[in-house]
Amino acid sequence: MKLTANRSFLKPVAYVVGVALAIYQIIFTGGFYVLEPPLLRGVHLAAIMIMVFLLVPPFAKYKGKEEPIIFIGIDLLLCCIAIAIGCYFYVELENLLNRIVYVDEVTTVDLWLGTACILLVLEITRRTTGFPLFCVAVAFLLYALFGDNLPTSIGHNGISYDRLVEMQFLLSDGIFGTCLATGATMIFAFIMFGAFLERSNMSSVFMELACLLTKRSKGGPAKVAIFASALFGTISGSSPANVYSTGIFTIPLMKRVGYSPAFAGAVESVASTGGQLMPPVMGAAAFIMADITGLGYVSIATAAVLPSVLYYWALLSMIHLEAVRKDLGYLPPELVPDTRTVMKKLYYLAPIFILIAALYMGRSVIASAFFATASIVVLSFFSKETRLNFRGLCDALFLSSKNAMMISSCCAAAGIIVGVITISGVGYKFISVITDLAGNNLFLLMLYLAVTCIVLGMGVPTAPAYVIVATLGAPALMKAGVPMVSAHLFVFYFAILSVITPPVCVTAFAGAAIAEAHPMKTGFVSCKLGIVAFIIPFMFVYQPALLLIGDPFEVIQACATSIIGVLGLAAGLQGYMFVEAKLWERPILLAGGLLMIYPGTFTDIIGIGIMCAIAALHLIRKRSMAGASA
């Protein structure tokens, strides 16, 4: 007889570990005490490993169900190994700090624990995110071990196993490098901010406010998806998670008022993905980008504002045109909250404004996040609906650690990849191959990199997706003379867009699952709705005004004309402006929209001329149709 058990009995242990980890993070990253980086990161990762092995079964089919008891036994053994790894960093801290790189001996204990750490990181990554990132990390490890057998153009000179383990486990170039450092400090602080918003129920105002703002607008539920997903998505590090958080409410409503299942699933997918591109948090990638580039968080967030606004403006425009063309319904009255009630809850948004204000006042990212989180605790006492008692505080702390499991696991796996790229020199080979293929043509270089970033980002969460492409792609653009911020935002955009780009469009698949739509059809509709995000990166490389960089007059002109241009682009894609567009009008509208999005007085004049001409034709046609029907 096969012995089985439900691992739910392990949850109290995981709860204690999660609360302890959150308190540890507050104490040692909140400015109360300072820990040496290796110890801070080592203990953080060890605690994350323990939580994953306690809470997440080895196979998804056992989630919430009984599983062979041997699996639970193995996971408890893996927890013991994780504890040993955490203790190792405490005991050997002095040696790690004073280590002479690639000179000091790698001991047997180092090898065994280093190997165990690499394997455990791979396993927690597989359990929390599935196979895509796991397979990429394994491929890079195999390349490190056997790449010397490959042709010279893509191979390396050989890396011994001792040196690989040293780099991944004992140095700050691999698992415990920049990505995990950011995950264990800045990202965790923002995950905690989101967890306290969720646990206090103050995040409910996002959905209520979205419903209130769109109650009298055609196709309102789709617009609810935009507002709710933009607000919720920016503080989350996973687009598919965003879909499931808001999509279970918005997608059925969209179908109810007349949107097709594929369109409804695509709207939610694109809206949720946009949250990763929208400041202030950008799915935590903004902080990693600031750390890698050294440009500072405020510079990154400011540069990302206009492209993200254009992304959502395009989505809103296409949704509205679809609703008008098909004469779709409004938000059901019973779902529209009372205006006075929502107005009374607007102070729920105060923590977000406190966060932004603290950042722009020059406070550190971590301090700003903790100030904002503390404000949630204080403000929660103003209402019985949101009040956090002792149990509520503990639940919020546990939720912070639980929500960090996926991000920290991915950051550690991304560290494996970055470490191999660094030690093998494959990054320089990649840059050389790409630049040779493109020659001196910047557009071709961007095209090759866009495809590469989409492929590398498939199925990978925001933070590690950006780290991978930033290590490989951004240097190639900078070598071609592209400014650092433009190069990094370019590769970031295309890595994120992989989640709505067929064939591996995991966020679109999540939307399709809720909408009961065809997955690939939903993916292609998602690409159409998110088209601006595929276009804007090419434009801001040529014209930094779209990143709010340069002469103030040019920046203001770029903002105004690009917003109008997006309307033309949306009308061309949807085939509707004031009336149904003829087939020959659609490419002209697309051209006019693109010319206006691209900054420049000459292109703007041509673009506005095209759009005014088509608009006049449509208004004349609409008037004649109205006269004929009368």
C-alpha positions in Angstrom: 0.0 0.0 0.0 1.3 3.4 -1.0 1.6 5.8 2.0 0.3 9.3 1.2 -0.2 12.5 3.2 -1.2 16.1 2.6 1.6 18.6 3.2 -0.8 21.1 4.8 0.5 20.0 8.2 3.8 21.7 7.3 2.2 25.1 6.8 2.5 26.2 10.4 6.3 25.7 10.2 6.4 27.6 6.9 4.3 30.3 8.5 6.9 30.8 11.3 9.8 30.8 8.8 8.0 33.3 6.6 7.2 35.7 9.5 10.8 35.3 10.8 12.2 36.0 7.3 10.1 39.2 6.9 11.2 40.5 10.3 14.8 39.6 9.4 14.4 41.7 6.2 13.0 44.6 8.1 15.8 44.6 10.7 18.7 44.1 8.3 17.6 46.0 5.2 15.5 48.7 6.9 18.5 50.5 8.3 18.3 49.2 11.9 21.4 46.9 11.7 23.8 46.2 8.9 24.9 42.7 7.8 27.7 41.8 5.4 26.2 41.1 2.0 27.2 37.3 1.8 25.4 36.6 5.1 22.4 38.7 4.2 21.9 37.0 0.9 22.8 33.5 2.1 20.3 33.5 5.0 17.6 35.1 2.7 18.1 32.4 0.1 18.2 29.6 2.7 14.9 30.8 4.2 13.3 31.0 0.7 14.4 27.4 -0.1 12.9 26.2 3.2 9.6 27.8 2.5 9.4 26.5 -1.1 10.2 22.9 0.1 7.6 23.1 2.8 4.8 24.7 0.8 5.3 23.7 -2.9 5.0 19.9 -3.8 7.5 18.6 -6.4 4.8 18.1 -9.0 1.9 20.5 -9.7 -0.7 17.6 -9.7 -0.2 17.2 -5.9 -1.0 20.8 -5.1 -3.6 20.8 -2.3 -3.8 17.0 -2.6 -2.3 14.0 -1.0 1.1 12.9 -2.2 3.5 10.0 -1.6 4.9 10.6 1.9 8.4 9.9 0.6 8.2 13.2 -1.3 7.5 15.1 2.0 10.4 13.2 3.6 12.8 14.2 0.8 11.6 17.8 1.0 12.3 17.9 4.8 15.8 16.6 4.0 16.2 19.3 1.5 15.2 21.8 4.2 18.0 20.5 6.4 20.5 21.1 3.5 19.1 24.6 3.1 19.7 25.3 6.8 23.2 24.0 6.4 23.8 26.4 3.6 22.5 29.3 5.7 24.7 28.2 8.6 27.7 27.9 6.3 27.5 31.6 5.4 27.4 32.5 9.2 30.4 30.3 10.1 32.6 31.0 7.1 31.7 34.7 6.7 35.2 35.9 7.5 36.8 33.6 5.0 34.3 34.6 2.3 35.0 38.3 2.8 38.8 37.8 2.7 38.9 35.2 -0.1 41.4 35.7 -2.9 39.4 35.0 -6.1 40.5 31.8 -7.9 43.6 31.5 -5.7 42.3 30.2 -2.4 41.5 26.5 -2.3 38.0 25.3 -2.8 37.5 22.7 0.0 35.5 19.5 -0.1 32.9 21.1 2.1 32.7 24.1 -0.3 32.3 21.7 -3.3 29.5 19.6 -1.6 27.5 22.6 -0.3 28.1 24.6 -3.5 26.8 21.7 -5.6 23.9 21.3 -3.3 23.1 25.0 -3.5 23.1 25.1 -7.3 20.9 22.0 -7.4 18.5 23.4 -4.8 18.2 26.7 -6.7 17.4 24.9 -9.9 14.7 22.9 -8.0 13.0 25.8 -6.3 13.0 27.7 -9.7 11.3 24.7 -11.3 8.7 24.5 -8.6 7.8 28.1 -8.5 8.0 29.1 -12.2 8.0 25.9 -14.2 10.5 24.7 -16.7 11.5 27.6 -19.0 13.9 29.4 -16.6 15.0 26.1 -15.2 16.0 24.8 -18.6 17.8 28.0 -19.5 19.9 27.8 -16.3 20.7 24.1 -16.9 21.7 24.9 -20.5 24.1 27.6 -19.3 25.6 25.3 -16.7 26.1 22.6 -19.3 27.7 25.2 -21.5 30.1 26.1 -18.7 31.1 22.5 -18.2 31.3 21.3 -21.8 31.5 24.5 -23.9 35.2 23.9 -24.5 34.2 21.1 -26.9 32.2 23.5 -29.1 33.5 25.4 -32.1 35.8 28.3 -31.3 33.2 30.9 -32.4 30.8 29.9 -29.7 32.9 27.8 -27.3 35.3 28.8 -24.5 38.7 27.7 -23.2 37.4 25.4 -20.5 36.1 25.9 -16.9 37.0 23.4 -14.2 34.2 22.2 -11.9 36.0 23.7 -8.8 36.2 27.1 -10.5 32.5 26.9 -11.5 31.3 26.1 -8.0 33.6 28.8 -6.6 32.2 31.4 -8.9 28.5 30.4 -8.3 28.6 29.7 -4.6 31.6 31.5 -3.0 31.8 34.7 -4.9 29.4 37.5 -5.7 29.4 36.8 -9.4 26.9 33.9 -9.5 23.9 32.9 -7.4 24.7 35.5 -4.7 25.3 38.3 -7.2 23.5 41.5 -8.2 20.2 39.9 -9.0 19.7 38.1 -5.7 21.2 41.1 -3.9 18.4 43.2 -5.3 15.8 40.5 -4.7 16.9 40.2 -1.0 16.7 44.0 -0.5 14.8 46.4 -2.8 12.4 43.8 -4.4 11.5 42.2 -1.0 10.7 45.7 0.4 8.2 46.3 -2.5 6.8 42.8 -2.2 6.1 43.5 1.4 4.5 46.8 0.4 2.2 44.9 -1.9 1.5 42.2 0.6 0.4 44.7 3.3 -1.8 46.5 0.7 -3.5 43.1 -0.1 -3.8 41.9 3.5 -5.2 45.1 4.8 -7.7 45.1 1.8 -6.7 48.6 0.9 -5.9 47.3 -2.6 -9.7 46.8 -3.1 -10.0 50.5 -4.0 -8.1 49.8 -7.2 -11.0 47.7 -8.6 -13.7 50.0 -7.1 -12.2 53.1 -8.5 -11.8 51.4 -11.9 -15.5 50.4 -11.9 -16.5 54.0 -10.9 -14.4 55.7 -13.6 -15.7 53.5 -16.4 -19.4 53.1 -15.4 -20.7 55.3 -18.2 -18.3 54.2 -20.9 -19.1 51.7 -23.7 -17.4 48.4 -23.1 -16.7 49.5 -19.5 -15.5 46.1 -18.2 -12.5 46.1 -20.6 -11.5 49.5 -19.3 -11.9 48.3 -15.7 -9.3 45.7 -16.7 -6.9 48.4 -17.8 -7.1 50.6 -14.7 -7.2 47.7 -12.2 -4.3 45.8 -13.9 -2.2 48.9 -14.3 -2.5 49.8 -10.6 -2.1 46.2 -9.3 0.3 45.0 -11.9 3.1 47.6 -11.3 3.7 46.3 -7.7 3.7 42.6 -8.9 6.6 40.8 -10.5 4.5 38.4 -12.6 2.2 39.1 -15.5 0.4 35.8 -15.4 -0.3 36.3 -11.6 -1.7 39.7 -12.5 -4.1 38.1 -15.0 -5.4 35.7 -12.4 -5.7 38.4 -9.7 -7.9 40.8 -11.8 -8.9 38.7 -14.7 -11.3 36.4 -12.8 -13.4 39.5 -12.3 -12.9 41.4 -15.5 -12.9 38.7 -18.2 -16.3 37.3 -17.5 -17.7 40.8 -17.4 -16.1 41.6 -20.8 -17.7 38.5 -22.3 -21.0 39.4 -20.7 -21.2 42.8 -22.5 -20.3 41.3 -25.8 -16.5 41.1 -26.3 -15.4 37.8 -27.9 -13.6 35.4 -25.5 -10.3 35.8 -27.3 -10.5 39.6 -27.2 -11.5 39.6 -23.5 -8.6 37.3 -22.6 -6.2 39.4 -24.7 -7.3 42.7 -23.1 -6.6 41.4 -19.6 -3.3 39.8 -20.7 -2.0 43.1 -22.3 -3.2 45.2 -19.4 -1.5 42.9 -16.9 1.7 42.9 -18.9 1.7 46.7 -19.0 1.9 46.7 -15.2 5.5 45.4 -15.6 6.3 48.4 -17.8 4.6 51.1 -15.7 6.6 53.1 -13.1 7.0 53.3 -10.1 7.9 49.6 -9.6 7.9 48.1 -13.1 7.7 44.6 -11.7 10.8 45.2 -9.6 13.0 45.5 -12.8 13.4 49.2 -12.3 15.5 48.7 -9.2 17.7 46.0 -10.9 18.1 48.3 -13.9 19.1 51.2 -11.6 21.7 48.9 -9.9 23.2 47.5 -13.1 23.3 50.9 -15.0 24.2 53.1 -12.0 21.8 55.7 -13.4 19.6 55.9 -10.3 16.1 54.8 -9.8 14.4 58.2 -10.5 16.2 58.5 -13.9 14.9 55.0 -14.9 11.4 55.6 -13.7 11.1 59.0 -15.4 12.4 57.7 -18.7 9.8 54.9 -18.6 6.8 57.1 -18.0 5.8 58.2 -21.5 6.3 54.8 -23.3 4.1 53.1 -20.6 1.4 55.8 -20.9 1.4 55.4 -24.7 1.1 51.6 -24.2 -2.1 51.9 -22.1 -3.4 54.8 -24.2 -3.2 52.6 -27.3 -4.9 49.7 -25.4 -7.7 52.0 -24.2 -8.2 53.5 -27.7 -8.5 50.1 -29.3 -10.9 48.8 -26.7 -13.0 51.9 -27.1 -13.1 51.7 -30.9 -14.0 48.0 -30.6 -16.9 48.8 -28.2 -18.2 51.7 -30.4 -17.9 49.6 -33.6 -19.8 46.7 -32.1 -22.1 48.9 -30.0 -21.2 47.0 -26.8 -22.8 47.5 -23.4 -21.9 49.2 -20.2 -20.8 48.0 -16.9 -23.7 46.2 -15.1 -25.3 48.7 -12.6 -25.1 46.3 -9.7 -21.3 46.3 -10.0 -20.9 50.1 -9.9 -19.9 51.1 -6.4 -21.5 54.0 -4.6 -19.5 57.2 -5.5 -19.6 58.5 -1.9 -18.3 55.2 -0.5 -15.4 55.1 -3.0 -14.5 58.8 -2.3 -14.3 58.0 1.4 -11.8 55.2 0.6 -9.5 57.4 -1.6 -7.0 57.7 1.3 -6.3 54.0 0.7 -4.2 55.3 -2.2 -2.1 57.5 0.1 0.7 54.9 0.6 1.4 54.9 -3.1 1.7 58.7 -3.1 3.9 58.5 0.0 6.1 55.9 -1.9 6.5 58.1 -4.9 7.1 61.3 -2.9 9.8 59.6 -0.8 11.6 58.4 -3.9 11.5 61.8 -5.5 12.7 63.4 -2.3 15.9 61.4 -2.6 15.2 58.7 0.0 16.6 55.3 -0.8 14.4 52.8 -2.6 14.3 50.5 0.4 13.6 53.3 2.9 10.8 54.6 0.7 9.2 51.2 0.5 9.3 50.7 4.2 7.9 54.2 4.8 5.0 53.4 2.5 4.4 50.0 4.2 4.4 51.7 7.7 1.9 54.2 6.4 -0.4 51.2 5.4 -0.3 49.9 9.0 -1.1 53.4 10.4 -3.9 54.1 7.9 -5.4 50.6 8.3 -6.6 51.6 11.8 -8.9 54.3 10.3 -11.5 51.7 9.2 -12.7 48.3 10.5 -12.6 47.0 7.0 -8.8 47.4 6.8 -7.6 47.3 10.5 -4.6 45.1 11.0 -4.5 43.4 14.4 -1.6 41.2 15.6 -2.7 38.2 13.5 -3.2 40.5 10.5 0.3 41.9 10.8 1.7 38.3 11.1 -0.3 37.3 8.0 1.0 40.2 6.1 4.6 39.4 7.0 4.1 35.8 6.0 2.4 36.8 2.7 5.5 39.0 2.0 7.8 36.0 2.3 5.4 33.7 0.4 5.1 36.2 -2.5 8.9 36.5 -2.5 9.4 32.8 -3.1 9.1 33.0 -6.9 11.0 36.3 -7.4 14.0 35.3 -5.1 14.1 31.8 -6.7 14.2 33.4 -10.2 16.8 35.9 -9.1 19.1 33.1 -7.8 18.6 31.2 -11.1 19.3 34.4 -13.1 22.5 34.7 -11.1 23.6 31.2 -12.4 23.1 32.4 -15.9 24.8 35.8 -15.4 27.7 34.0 -13.7 28.3 31.6 -16.6 28.1 34.5 -19.1 30.7 36.4 -17.1 33.1 33.5 -16.6 32.9 32.0 -20.1 33.0 35.3 -22.0 30.0 34.1 -24.1 28.5 37.6 -23.7 31.3 39.1 -25.7 31.0 36.4 -28.4 27.2 37.1 -28.6 27.8 40.8 -29.1 30.4 40.1 -31.7 28.1 37.8 -33.7 25.1 40.1 -33.5 27.0 43.2 -34.5 28.8 41.3 -37.4 25.4 40.2 -38.7 24.0 43.7 -38.5 27.0 45.4 -39.9 26.7 49.1 -39.4 22.9 49.0 -39.6 21.4 50.1 -36.3 17.9 49.1 -37.3 19.0 45.5 -38.2 20.9 45.3 -34.9 17.8 46.3 -33.0 15.7 43.8 -35.0 18.0 40.9 -34.2 18.1 41.9 -30.6 14.3 42.2 -30.3 13.9 38.7 -31.6 16.7 37.4 -29.3 15.2 39.1 -26.2 11.7 37.7 -27.0 13.2 34.2 -27.2 15.3 34.6 -24.1 12.3 36.0 -22.1 9.9 33.3 -23.0 8.2 32.0 -19.8 10.6 33.9 -17.6 9.3 36.3 -14.9 10.1 40.0 -15.2 13.2 40.5 -13.1 15.3 37.5 -14.4 14.1 38.1 -17.9 15.6 41.6 -17.8 18.8 40.5 -16.2 19.4 37.9 -18.9 18.9 40.3 -21.8 20.6 43.2 -20.1 23.8 41.0 -19.8 23.7 40.0 -23.4 21.8 42.5 -25.4 22.2 46.0 -23.9 26.0 46.0 -24.3 25.6 45.4 -28.1 23.4 48.5 -28.4 25.8 50.6 -26.3 28.7 49.4 -28.5 26.7 50.8 -31.4 26.5 54.2 -29.7 23.0 54.0 -28.1 22.7 55.8 -24.7 22.7 53.4 -21.7 19.1 54.1 -20.6 17.7 53.6 -24.1 19.7 50.4 -24.6 18.5 48.9 -21.3 14.9 49.9 -21.7 14.9 48.5 -25.3 16.0 45.0 -24.2 13.7 45.2 -21.2 10.6 45.9 -23.3 11.2 43.0 -25.6 12.0 40.6 -22.8 8.7 41.5 -21.1 6.7 41.3 -24.4 7.6 37.7 -24.8 4.7 36.9 -22.4 2.2 38.0 -25.0 4.1 37.0 -28.1 3.3 33.6 -29.7 4.2 30.8 -29.5 5.2 30.8 -25.8 2.9 33.6 -24.6 2.2 32.5 -21.0 0.3 35.6 -20.0 -2.0 35.3 -23.0 -2.5 31.6 -22.2 -3.5 32.6 -18.7 -6.1 35.0 -20.1 -7.3 32.4 -22.6 -7.8 29.9 -19.8 -10.1 32.2 -17.8 -11.9 33.4 -21.0 -12.2 29.8 -22.3 -10.8 31.0 -25.6 -8.3 29.5 -28.1 -4.8 30.1 -26.6 -3.0 31.0 -29.8 -5.8 33.2 -31.1 -5.7 35.1 -27.8 -1.9 35.4 -28.2 -2.2 37.0 -31.7 -4.9 39.4 -30.5 -2.7 40.3 -27.5 0.1 41.2 -29.9 -2.2 43.4 -31.9 -3.5 45.2 -28.7 0.1 45.6 -27.4 1.5 46.8 -30.7 2.7 50.1 -29.4 5.2 48.4 -27.1 6.7 46.6 -30.1 7.1 50.0 -31.9 8.1 52.5 -29.3 11.5 50.9 -28.3 12.7 51.3 -31.9 11.6 55.0 -31.8 13.1 56.0 -28.5 16.5 54.6 -29.5 16.5 57.1 -32.5 14.6 59.8 -30.6 15.3 60.0 -26.8 12.6 62.7 -26.5 10.2 59.8 -26.0 12.1 59.0 -22.8 11.7 62.6 -21.7 15.4 63.3 -22.5 16.6 66.3 -24.3 15.3 69.8 -25.1 12.2 70.6 -23.1 10.3 71.9 -26.1 11.1 68.7 -28.1 10.0 66.6 -25.1 6.6 68.4 -24.8 6.1 68.2 -28.6 6.9 64.4 -28.5 4.4 63.9 -25.7 1.6 65.7 -27.4 2.0 64.3 -30.9 2.7 60.7 -29.8 -0.6 60.7 -27.9 -2.4 61.8 -31.0 -0.4 59.4 -33.1 -1.5 56.5 -31.0 -5.1 57.3 -31.9 -4.3 57.0 -35.6 -2.5 53.7 -35.0 -5.4 52.3 -33.0 -7.9 53.4 -35.7 -5.8 51.7 -38.4 -5.5 48.5 -36.5 -9.2 48.4 -35.5 -10.4 49.6 -38.9 -12.6 52.2 -37.4 -12.4 55.9 -36.7 -15.8 57.7 -36.8 -17.2 55.0 -39.2 -15.9 51.7 -40.5 -12.6 52.4 -42.3 -12.2 51.2 -45.9 -9.4 48.7 -46.6 -7.2 51.3 -48.3 -7.6 53.8 -45.4 -6.2 51.4 -42.8 -2.6 51.5 -43.9 -2.8 55.2 -44.4 -4.0 55.6 -40.8 -1.2 53.4 -39.6 1.3 55.4 -41.4 -0.1 58.7 -40.1 -0.1 57.4 -36.5 3.5 56.2 -36.8 4.7 59.5 -38.3 3.2 61.3 -35.3 4.6 59.0 -32.7 8.1 59.4 -34.2 9.3 62.8 -32.8 10.1 65.5 -35.3 8.3 68.5 -36.8 8.4 67.3 -40.4 7.0 63.8 -39.6 4.4 65.4 -37.2 3.1 67.8 -40.0 2.7 64.9 -42.5 1.1 62.7 -39.8 -1.4 65.3 -38.7 -2.3 66.0 -42.3 -3.0 62.4 -43.0 -5.1 61.9 -39.9 -7.1 65.1 -40.5 -7.8 64.1 -44.1 -9.1 60.6 -43.0 -11.0 62.1 -40.1 -12.8 64.6 -42.5 -13.7 61.7 -44.9 -15.1 59.7 -42.0 -17.2 62.6 -40.7 -18.6 63.3 -44.2 -19.4 59.6 -44.6 -21.0 59.5 -41.2 -23.2 62.5 -41.9 -24.3 61.1 -45.3 -25.1 57.7 -43.6 -27.1 59.6 -40.9 -29.0 61.5 -43.6 -29.7 58.3 -45.6 -31.1 56.5 -42.5 -33.3 59.5 -41.7 
